Amino acid sequence: MMGSDFVPSRTYREWGFVSAEPTRARVVIKKKDGAWVVQNALGSRLSELVFMADDAVWRVGDTRDGSESAATKDSGKFPELDSRVRDRFSDSLRAEFTRPLKEGEFVARVEGQGFTPSGGLRLNHHDSDGLVRGEVER
């Protein structure tokens, strides 16, 4: 069926855009009473974050943007990539997120739009999860 020069798609489509914008998004870790504390400044809620410090892997769970949480020593497992996320990534990208952490590196699962550049577009955001790999700030 065709109307007004538009043929509706019968397949699911995703749209994307690319832009580069400066950001102050970061993860800050500091020692407090012998334990690591993580400050979330990634621009959205952390579902979980795994980082390497003092030659050990540490983990924090649910942490709102702008708040901090105490980290617990961990076995070193990365945030799980469930099938709906895992199947969208290429083998090379999956390998990048699951390669061993070096001292000061982190992998985080974040909820929402976060610090992702919008290219100046005004968005009505519904829902999203993201993976971020980077270095902590001390």
C-alpha positions in Angstrom: 0.0 0.0 0.0 1.4 3.4 -0.9 0.3 6.8 0.1 1.8 10.2 -0.1 5.0 8.9 -1.7 5.9 6.8 1.4 6.1 3.1 1.5 6.1 1.9 5.1 8.8 -0.5 6.1 7.9 -4.0 7.3 11.2 -4.5 9.0 12.5 -2.9 12.2 14.9 0.0 11.6 17.4 1.8 13.8 18.7 5.3 13.2 22.0 6.6 14.3 24.1 9.7 14.0 27.7 10.6 14.7 29.1 13.8 16.3 32.0 14.8 18.4 31.4 17.1 21.3 33.6 18.0 24.3 32.5 16.3 27.6 33.5 16.3 31.2 32.2 12.7 31.7 34.4 10.8 33.9 34.7 8.2 36.7 36.7 9.3 39.8 38.0 6.8 42.3 39.6 7.7 45.7 40.6 5.8 48.8 38.5 6.4 51.8 39.2 4.5 55.0 41.2 1.8 53.1 38.5 1.1 50.6 37.9 2.5 47.1 35.0 4.9 46.5 33.7 5.6 43.0 32.2 8.9 42.0 29.9 8.6 39.0 30.2 11.6 36.6 29.3 9.8 33.4 26.0 11.7 32.9 23.7 8.8 33.7 23.0 6.0 36.2 25.5 3.2 36.5 24.1 -0.3 36.5 27.5 -1.6 37.3 31.1 -0.7 36.9 34.2 -2.9 37.1 37.7 -1.3 37.5 41.3 -2.3 38.2 43.2 -0.7 41.1 46.0 -2.0 43.4 46.4 -5.0 41.1 42.8 -6.2 42.0 39.4 -5.9 40.3 36.7 -3.9 42.0 33.0 -3.5 41.4 30.2 -1.1 42.2 26.6 -1.5 41.5 23.7 0.8 41.0 25.0 4.4 41.4 23.1 7.6 40.3 24.9 10.2 38.3 26.6 12.7 40.6 26.8 10.3 43.6 29.3 7.9 44.9 29.4 4.2 46.0 31.9 2.1 47.9 33.5 -0.6 45.7 33.9 -4.2 46.7 36.7 -6.6 45.6 35.6 -8.8 42.8 36.4 -12.0 40.9 37.1 -10.0 37.8 34.0 -10.9 35.8 32.9 -8.2 33.4 29.4 -6.8 33.2 27.3 -9.5 31.4 26.4 -8.9 27.8 22.9 -10.3 27.5 21.9 -11.7 24.2 20.0 -8.6 22.9 23.3 -6.6 23.4 25.8 -9.3 22.6 24.3 -10.1 19.2 24.5 -6.5 18.0 28.2 -6.2 18.6 30.8 -7.4 16.1 33.4 -9.9 17.3 36.1 -7.2 17.4 34.0 -4.9 19.5 33.0 -7.7 21.9 36.7 -8.5 22.2 37.5 -4.9 23.1 35.0 -4.8 26.0 36.1 -8.1 27.4 39.9 -7.9 27.1 41.6 -7.8 30.5 41.6 -4.5 32.4 44.9 -2.7 33.0 45.6 -0.7 36.1 43.3 2.3 36.1 40.9 1.0 33.4 37.1 0.4 33.8 34.2 -1.0 32.0 30.7 0.3 32.9 27.1 -0.4 32.0 25.1 2.8 32.0 21.4 3.5 31.6 19.9 6.3 29.6 21.4 8.6 27.1 24.4 9.6 29.2 27.1 11.7 27.7 26.5 10.5 24.2 26.7 13.5 21.8 23.4 14.4 20.2 24.8 16.4 17.3 22.6 19.3 18.3 19.4 17.2 17.8 16.6 17.6 20.3 15.7 14.1 21.4 12.8 12.6 23.2 14.6 9.8 24.9 12.7 6.6 25.7 15.2 3.9 26.9 18.8 2.7 26.4 21.7 0.9 27.9 25.3 1.6 27.0 28.8 0.2 27.6 31.7 2.5 28.3 35.3 1.5 28.6 37.8 4.1 29.8 40.3 5.1 32.4 39.5 6.3 35.9 40.6 9.6 37.3 42.3 9.6 40.7 
